[in-house]
Amino acid sequence: MDRFSELRLLLPMTSLLLVISVPTQAAETQVDPAELAGLHGGLIVQLGADETASAAMLSRTGRYLIHVLDTNSEAVAAAQTQLRRDGHYGLAWAETMTDPARLPYAENVVNLVVLRRLSVPVAELLRVLAPGGSVVVLDSNADAKLKFNVSEFEALQEVNSNIIARKRWPDAMDMWSHPRHGADGNAVSLDTMVGPPERVRWIAAATSEVEGMVTAGGRNFYGGVLARDSFNGLRLWHRNLAKNGENNPSEFNLPRLSREGSRPIAANKYLFAVLQNRPVAIDAASGEVVCEFGDLRNPQSILYDGTRVIATDENSVRAFDVESGMEIWKTEAAEPRNVIADGTIVALIQG
């Protein structure tokens, strides 16, 4: 089953990838906009239907929805033919855009907007981009490069004459990285943007996915373990933590979490979890294992205090370097429980 087949996005239009452009006769070197933005999966909107090679290529990976829109109906018809021929149409598709100043999406839902020939107002880009989402301005759209020096974007990057602008994460938007919010065990969010629900944003799969959910960096992690984009619900990757198997296996049923032992912990860059009895750091974007934490086995709890990983077994409390997995210190403790940390101290009950 395709990873997007169970998903229904409730958006103003049925389109999920956007491209606007004016046809051109000049051939251009193919650029992978997702690679430029550091995106491993999600919803891409390309403005400009003159080039479809990158959209077709990304559709073949099965990790993206790519919506190509253009104000020129002839360019759209040509793009549709090319995408059917070269890509997986449906994962990448093209449509005519009727309002060049308005993108057919709800707010905070698009992971990447690619500007090729035409642009839309910066305020509209900011409206549809999810926090942490990016705009990639290709060299052919030089006029648009001058519009992104605004406070809502992080510092601009330039790679081979292409500009990458990333939408800032709102200061008022919190994450829920541990079962009890954070490593300090205080199950109260600091989010001041949350309010009474007004509508359904997205629906995906069954409510069983809610088990053990943690979220950070715009990604939700469920059970043991499935990753989805927090803002549009698209599936990013999956693997069975109970098995030391492949990432994104073709056959996958979301496993339940054990009542014993540690549950996954989320961070912007990593997911800290127990993979077949071994505590590991998993790349949050791709699902690949980055490192293993020492020789610890069957940890009872794992915390991330923002600097280091704190893990316990029946006889000790240990701290590990996040990037290398090397053990920093170890303290003997008999049956440690109720472990919390704040980046300065580690507190627990033992015995």
RAWOSUL-V522150 format. One record per residue. N is the residue number from 1. RES is the residue in one small letter. SS is DSSP state (h for helix, s for strand, l for the rest). OMEGA is omega in whole degrees, -180 to 180 (none if undefined). Layout:
[[N/RES/SS/OMEGA] [N/RES/SS/OMEGA]]
This chain:
[[1/m/l/178] [2/d/l/-175] [3/r/l/-179] [4/f/l/-170] [5/s/l/-179] [6/e/l/-172] [7/l/s/172] [8/r/s/177] [9/l/s/-179] [10/l/l/-174] [11/l/l/-179] [12/p/l/177] [13/m/l/180] [14/t/l/-177] [15/s/l/180] [16/l/l/173] [17/l/l/-165] [18/l/l/176] [19/v/l/178] [20/i/l/178] [21/s/l/172] [22/v/l/-177] [23/p/l/-180] [24/t/l/178] [25/q/l/-175] [26/a/l/176] [27/a/l/-178] [28/e/l/176] [29/t/l/-179] [30/q/l/179] [31/v/l/176] [32/d/l/-177] [33/p/h/179] [34/a/h/177] [35/e/h/178] [36/l/h/-177] [37/a/h/-177] [38/g/l/-177] [39/l/l/-178] [40/h/l/179] [41/g/l/178] [42/g/s/-175] [43/l/s/-179] [44/i/s/176] [45/v/s/179] [46/q/s/179] [47/l/s/-179] [48/g/l/-175] [49/a/l/-178] [50/d/l/-178] [51/e/l/-178] [52/t/l/-176] [53/a/h/-179] [54/s/h/178] [55/a/h/178] [56/a/h/180] [57/m/h/-180] [58/l/h/180] [59/s/h/-179] [60/r/h/178] [61/t/h/-177] [62/g/l/-176] [63/r/l/-173] [64/y/s/161] [65/l/s/-174] [66/i/s/-176] [67/h/s/-177] [68/v/s/179] [69/l/s/178] [70/d/s/176] [71/t/l/-178] [72/n/l/-176] [73/s/h/178] [74/e/h/177] [75/a/h/179] [76/v/h/179] [77/a/h/178] [78/a/h/179] [79/a/h/179] [80/q/h/179] [81/t/h/-179] [82/q/h/-179] [83/l/h/176] [84/r/h/-178] [85/r/h/-170] [86/d/h/-175] [87/g/l/174] [88/h/l/-176] [89/y/s/-172] [90/g/l/168] [91/l/l/170] [92/a/s/180] [93/w/s/-175] [94/a/s/178] [95/e/s/178] [96/t/s/179] [97/m/l/-176] [98/t/l/-179] [99/d/l/-176] [100/p/l/180] [101/a/l/-176] [102/r/l/178] [103/l/l/-172] [104/p/l/-178] [105/y/l/170] [106/a/l/-178] [107/e/l/173] [108/n/l/-175] [109/v/l/-175] [110/v/s/180] [111/n/s/-177] [112/l/s/172] [113/v/s/180] [114/v/s/179] [115/l/s/-179] [116/r/l/-174] [117/r/l/-179] [118/l/l/180] [119/s/l/173] [120/v/l/180] [121/p/l/-179] [122/v/h/179] [123/a/h/179] [124/e/h/175] [125/l/h/180] [126/l/h/-180] [127/r/h/-174] [128/v/h/-178] [129/l/s/172] [130/a/s/174] [131/p/s/-174] [132/g/s/177] [133/g/s/-172] [134/s/s/167] [135/v/s/174] [136/v/s/179] [137/v/s/-179] [138/l/l/-174] [139/d/h/-178] [140/s/h/-177] [141/n/h/-173] [142/a/h/-178] [143/d/h/-178] [144/a/h/-175] [145/k/h/-175] [146/l/h/-171] [147/k/h/-168] [148/f/l/179] [149/n/l/-178] [150/v/l/-173] [151/s/l/-178] [152/e/l/179] [153/f/s/172] [154/e/l/-180] [155/a/l/-178] [156/l/l/174] [157/q/s/176] [158/e/s/180] [159/v/s/179] [160/n/l/178] [161/s/l/175] [162/n/s/-178] [163/i/s/176] [164/i/s/177] [165/a/s/-177] [166/r/s/179] [167/k/s/-179] [168/r/l/172] [169/w/l/-178] [170/p/l/179] [171/d/l/-176] [172/a/l/-178] [173/m/l/-177] [174/d/l/175] [175/m/l/177] [176/w/s/-167] [177/s/l/-178] [178/h/s/177] [179/p/l/176] [180/r/l/177] [181/h/s/-177] [182/g/l/-179] [183/a/l/-179] [184/d/l/176] [185/g/l/179] [186/n/l/-172] [187/a/l/177] [188/v/l/-179] [189/s/l/175] [190/l/l/-176] [191/d/l/176] [192/t/l/177] [193/m/l/-176] [194/v/l/179] [195/g/l/178] [196/p/l/179] [197/p/l/-179] [198/e/l/-179] [199/r/l/175] [200/v/l/-179] [201/r/l/174] [202/w/s/179] [203/i/s/178] [204/a/s/172] [205/a/l/-172] [206/a/l/-179] [207/t/h/178] [208/s/h/179] [209/e/h/-177] [210/v/h/-178] [211/e/l/174] [212/g/l/-175] [213/m/l/169] [214/v/s/-176] [215/t/s/176] [216/a/s/175] [217/g/l/180] [218/g/l/179] [219/r/s/174] [220/n/s/178] [221/f/s/-173] [222/y/s/169] [223/g/l/-178] [224/g/l/9] [225/v/l/177] [226/l/s/-179] [227/a/s/175] [228/r/s/171] [229/d/s/-176] [230/s/l/-169] [231/f/l/179] [232/n/l/175] [233/g/l/-178] [234/l/l/180] [235/r/s/-178] [236/l/s/177] [237/w/s/178] [238/h/s/173] [239/r/l/-179] [240/n/l/-178] [241/l/l/180] [242/a/l/-179] [243/k/l/176] [244/n/l/-174] [245/g/l/-176] [246/e/l/173] [247/n/l/-179] [248/n/l/176] [249/p/l/-178] [250/s/l/176] [251/e/l/-176] [252/f/l/169] [253/n/l/-174] [254/l/l/-179] [255/p/l/176] [256/r/l/177] [257/l/l/177] [258/s/l/176] [259/r/l/-179] [260/e/l/173] [261/g/l/-174] [262/s/l/175] [263/r/l/-179] [264/p/l/179] [265/i/s/-175] [266/a/s/172] [267/a/l/-179] [268/n/l/-172] [269/k/l/-173] [270/y/s/163] [271/l/s/179] [272/f/s/-172] [273/a/s/176] [274/v/s/-179] [275/l/s/-178] [276/q/l/175] [277/n/l/-178] [278/r/s/175] [279/p/s/-175] [280/v/s/169] [281/a/s/-179] [282/i/s/176] [283/d/s/-174] [284/a/l/-178] [285/a/l/-172] [286/s/l/-177] [287/g/l/180] [288/e/l/178] [289/v/s/-178] [290/v/s/179] [291/c/s/177] [292/e/s/-175] [293/f/s/175] [294/g/s/-180] [295/d/s/-180] [296/l/s/178] [297/r/s/178] [298/n/l/180] [299/p/l/179] [300/q/l/178] [301/s/s/175] [302/i/s/175] [303/l/s/171] [304/y/s/-174] [305/d/l/-179] [306/g/l/180] [307/t/l/-175] [308/r/s/175] [309/v/s/176] [310/i/s/-178] [311/a/s/-179] [312/t/s/166] [313/d/l/-175] [314/e/l/-172] [315/n/l/-174] [316/s/s/169] [317/v/s/-175] [318/r/s/175] [319/a/s/-177] [320/f/s/172] [321/d/s/-174] [322/v/l/-173] [323/e/l/-174] [324/s/l/-175] [325/g/l/-179] [326/m/l/178] [327/e/s/-179] [328/i/s/176] [329/w/s/-180] [330/k/s/178] [331/t/s/177] [332/e/s/178] [333/a/l/-178] [334/a/l/177] [335/e/l/180] [336/p/l/179] [337/r/s/-177] [338/n/s/-177] [339/v/s/175] [340/i/s/-179] [341/a/s/179] [342/d/l/-179] [343/g/l/178] [344/t/l/178] [345/i/l/173] [346/v/s/-180] [347/a/s/-177] [348/l/s/170] [349/i/s/178] [350/q/l/177] [351/g/l/none]]
